[in-house]
């Protein structure tokens, strides 16, 4: 039995799955393969699949999430034929996050504090979300004198996989002193 290495892509919920029922295996067997077991090499738990018509009906899967990104996981396959003969193989599943953060941009108001500084996490104000996480950048900008103005700040969010999204954030700066 053999299976090529595979790449899985995280969905918008940060999940990917390897469905046994969707997989095909190359076999050089003169008897019918009746059972296939599939599991992560790093785990003890196994998923067992009975062959034949039941194959497409069983929702057996290995679930991957954001913690699995970038590190290939070794997947072990054990195939058994109707005579009880077993064969094993392994392949690697690599999980990728290719979805950039999503912006929910809205205009906002910030106030000049003591010393003329405005401290705001403009990425958080922009409302970025991601299927895994957003690495936020805190922007600090200085207002000279008693500045009252509207600024356009390009807020950029980058996730741990390096996917980035930029969006303009319109910030009204008000002086309360």
C-alpha positions in Angstrom: 0.0 0.0 0.0 1.3 3.5 -0.7 0.0 7.1 -0.6 1.8 10.3 -1.8 2.6 13.2 0.6 -0.3 15.6 0.7 -1.0 19.3 1.5 -4.0 20.4 3.4 -5.3 24.0 3.6 -6.9 25.5 6.7 -10.5 26.8 6.2 -11.9 30.0 7.5 -12.4 28.3 10.9 -8.8 27.3 11.1 -9.5 23.6 10.5 -8.5 21.1 7.9 -9.3 17.4 7.8 -8.0 14.3 6.2 -11.0 12.1 5.4 -10.3 8.4 5.1 -13.3 8.0 2.8 -11.8 10.6 0.4 -8.4 9.0 0.2 -7.2 6.5 -2.4 -4.3 4.1 -1.8 -2.2 2.3 -4.4 -2.1 -1.4 -3.6 -0.5 -4.4 -5.3 -2.8 -6.9 -3.7 -4.4 -9.9 -5.3 -7.0 -10.0 -2.5 -9.5 -7.3 -1.7 -8.4 -4.8 1.0 -11.0 -5.0 3.7 -9.6 -2.7 6.4 -7.6 0.5 6.4 -6.3 2.1 9.6 -5.1 5.6 9.4 -3.5 7.6 12.3 -1.0 10.2 13.2 2.4 8.6 14.0 2.6 10.9 17.1 -0.7 9.6 18.5 -1.9 6.4 19.9 -5.6 6.7 18.8 -6.5 5.0 15.5 -9.4 5.4 13.1 -10.5 2.1 11.6 -12.3 1.8 8.3 -14.1 -1.4 7.1 -13.7 -1.7 3.3 -16.4 -2.2 0.7 -19.6 -0.2 0.5 -19.2 1.1 4.0 -16.1 3.1 3.0 -18.0 6.1 1.6 -20.5 6.2 4.5 -17.9 6.4 7.3 -16.9 9.9 8.4 -13.5 8.9 9.7 -11.0 11.7 9.6 -7.9 13.2 11.2 -8.5 16.8 12.2 -5.8 19.5 11.9 -5.8 23.1 13.2 -3.6 26.2 13.4 -1.2 24.4 15.8 -0.3 22.0 12.9 0.7 24.7 10.4 4.1 24.3 8.8 5.3 21.1 10.5 4.6 18.0 8.4 2.7 15.3 10.3 3.6 11.7 9.6 0.5 9.7 8.8 0.6 5.9 9.2 -1.6 3.7 7.0 -2.2 0.0 7.8 -4.1 -2.0 5.2 -5.4 -5.5 5.8 -6.7 -7.8 3.1 -9.5 -10.5 3.4 -6.9 -13.1 4.2 -5.6 -11.1 7.2 -2.3 -10.0 5.5 -1.2 -6.5 6.5 0.9 -3.9 4.9 1.9 -0.5 6.2 3.2 2.8 4.8 3.4 6.3 5.9 3.2 9.7 4.2 3.4 13.3 5.3 0.5 15.8 5.6 1.6 19.4 5.5 -0.9 22.0 6.8 -0.9 25.5 5.3 -2.7 28.7 6.3 -3.1 30.7 3.1 -6.0 32.9 4.2 -5.2 36.5 5.1 -6.8 38.3 8.0 -10.2 39.9 7.3 -10.8 43.6 8.1 -13.9 45.0 9.5 -12.9 48.6 9.2 -14.8 51.5 10.8 -14.0 55.1 11.5 -13.0 55.9 15.0 -12.2 58.8 17.3 -9.2 59.0 19.6 -8.2 61.6 22.1 -4.9 63.4 22.7 -3.7 62.5 26.1 -1.2 64.2 28.4 1.9 65.3 26.6 0.2 65.3 23.2 0.4 61.6 22.6 -2.3 59.3 21.4 -1.9 55.7 22.4 -4.2 53.3 20.5 -3.9 49.9 19.0 -5.2 50.9 15.6 -5.1 47.3 14.3 -7.5 46.4 17.1 -9.6 49.4 16.2 -9.8 48.2 12.6 -11.4 45.0 13.8 -9.1 42.4 12.0 -9.9 38.8 12.5 -8.2 35.6 11.2 -8.7 31.9 11.1 -5.7 31.4 13.4 -4.5 34.6 15.0 -3.7 38.2 14.2 -0.3 39.6 15.1 -1.2 43.2 16.0 1.1 46.2 15.8 0.5 49.0 18.2 0.8 52.3 16.5 1.8 55.3 18.5 1.6 58.7 16.8 2.3 62.1 18.2 0.2 65.1 17.8 2.0 68.5 17.7 0.4 71.4 19.6 -3.4 71.2 20.0 -3.9 69.2 16.8 -7.5 68.4 15.8 -7.5 66.5 12.6 -8.6 63.4 10.7 -5.8 61.0 9.9 -5.8 58.1 7.5 -3.8 55.3 8.9 -3.0 52.2 6.9 -3.7 49.5 9.4 -2.0 46.2 8.5 -2.6 42.8 10.2 -0.4 39.9 9.6 -1.1 36.4 10.8 1.6 33.9 12.0 1.8 32.4 8.5 2.8 35.7 7.0 -0.5 36.4 5.3 -1.3 40.1 5.5 -4.2 42.5 4.9 -4.1 46.2 4.9 -7.0 48.6 5.2 -7.3 52.4 5.6 -8.6 53.4 9.0 -9.9 57.0 9.3 -9.1 58.3 12.8 -10.5 61.6 14.1 -8.0 63.0 16.6 -9.7 65.3 19.2 -7.9 67.5 21.7 -9.6 67.5 25.1 -7.1 69.9 26.8 
